[in-house]
Amino acid sequence: MLIPQHIWLALEPVDMRRGIDTLTQYITDNLHQAWQEGAAFVFCNKSHSRMKVLRWDKHGVWLCLRRLHQGHFIWPKQGDAAWNLSPEQFDWLTKGIDWQRVDGLDLSQWK
């Protein structure tokens, strides 16, 4: 999957049975964001063991699923509708590492 330029976390859990169309509608209705090339929206289930990434590029739409066999994804606390991530934070998140605490740490063994 191409590395997105703008990454948004949807803070509320979503049903992982949702597909491209219903997730796009969720982004418009709940996150008040519009489709944009280079953007990715990341969704998680209630237990934070699965995530879906919806990503647009100039050729179409990617919908990717990631499941952890142990542990859970570190997710921000409720409050805002969406959370903006840097590409490095997104990389750590998809590995199941606490991306909120990696600044200044040597995590080269995880790459």
C-alpha positions as CSV (number, residue, x, y, z in Angstrom):
1,M,0.0,0.0,0.0
2,L,1.3,3.5,-0.8
3,I,2.3,5.6,2.2
4,P,-0.5,8.2,2.7
5,Q,0.3,11.9,3.0
6,H,-2.5,12.7,5.4
7,I,-3.7,10.1,7.9
8,W,-6.8,10.4,10.0
9,L,-7.8,8.0,12.8
10,A,-11.6,7.6,13.4
11,L,-11.8,7.5,17.2
12,E,-15.2,5.8,17.4
13,P,-15.1,2.0,16.7
14,V,-16.8,0.8,13.5
15,D,-18.2,-2.5,12.4
16,M,-15.5,-4.3,10.5
17,R,-18.0,-5.6,8.0
18,R,-18.3,-2.1,6.5
19,G,-16.9,-1.7,3.0
20,I,-15.6,1.1,0.9
21,D,-19.0,2.8,0.3
22,T,-20.2,2.7,3.9
23,L,-16.8,3.8,5.3
24,T,-16.7,6.7,2.8
25,Q,-20.2,7.7,3.9
26,Y,-19.0,7.5,7.6
27,I,-16.1,9.9,6.8
28,T,-18.5,12.4,5.2
29,D,-21.2,12.2,7.8
30,N,-19.3,11.7,11.1
31,L,-15.8,13.0,10.5
32,H,-16.9,15.9,8.2
33,Q,-14.0,15.2,5.9
34,A,-14.0,15.1,2.1
35,W,-12.3,12.6,-0.2
36,Q,-8.8,13.8,-1.1
37,E,-6.0,12.2,-3.0
38,G,-3.2,11.0,-0.7
39,A,-5.5,10.8,2.3
40,A,-6.0,7.7,4.4
41,F,-8.6,7.1,7.1
42,V,-8.0,4.4,9.7
43,F,-10.8,2.6,11.6
44,C,-10.7,0.2,14.4
45,N,-13.1,-2.3,16.0
46,K,-14.3,-2.1,19.6
47,S,-11.6,-4.5,20.9
48,H,-8.9,-2.7,18.9
49,S,-7.7,-6.0,17.5
50,R,-8.5,-5.1,13.9
51,M,-8.1,-2.0,11.8
52,K,-9.1,-1.0,8.3
53,V,-7.4,1.6,6.3
54,L,-9.3,3.4,3.5
55,R,-6.9,5.2,1.1
56,W,-7.5,7.0,-2.1
57,D,-5.0,7.6,-4.9
58,K,-5.4,8.9,-8.4
59,H,-6.3,5.5,-9.7
60,G,-8.8,4.2,-7.2
61,V,-9.4,3.2,-3.6
62,W,-7.5,0.8,-1.3
63,L,-9.2,-0.9,1.6
64,C,-6.8,-2.8,3.8
65,L,-7.4,-4.9,6.9
66,R,-4.9,-5.6,9.6
67,R,-5.5,-8.0,12.5
68,L,-3.3,-8.5,15.5
69,H,-3.0,-12.1,16.8
70,Q,-2.0,-10.9,20.2
71,G,-2.6,-7.6,22.0
72,H,-4.4,-4.6,20.6
73,F,-3.8,-1.4,18.6
74,I,-3.1,1.7,20.7
75,W,-5.9,4.2,20.1
76,P,-6.4,7.7,21.3
77,K,-9.0,8.4,23.9
78,Q,-12.5,9.4,22.9
79,G,-13.3,13.1,22.6
80,D,-12.5,14.3,19.1
81,A,-14.0,12.9,15.9
82,A,-10.7,12.2,14.3
83,W,-7.0,12.3,15.1
84,N,-4.3,13.3,12.6
85,L,-1.2,11.1,12.4
86,S,2.3,11.5,10.9
87,P,3.5,8.8,8.5
88,E,5.9,7.6,11.1
89,Q,3.2,7.3,13.8
90,F,1.0,5.4,11.2
91,D,3.9,3.0,10.6
92,W,4.2,2.3,14.4
93,L,0.5,2.0,14.8
94,T,0.2,-0.7,12.1
95,K,2.9,-2.6,13.9
96,G,0.9,-2.6,17.1
97,I,3.4,-0.3,18.9
98,D,2.3,2.5,21.2
99,W,2.8,5.3,18.6
100,Q,2.0,8.0,21.1
101,R,5.2,7.3,23.1
102,V,7.8,6.6,20.4
103,D,9.2,10.1,20.1
104,G,12.9,10.0,21.1
105,L,13.0,6.2,21.5
106,D,15.3,3.9,19.6
107,L,12.8,1.5,18.0
108,S,15.0,0.3,15.1
109,Q,14.7,-3.3,16.1
110,W,10.9,-3.1,15.4
111,K,11.3,-2.1,11.7
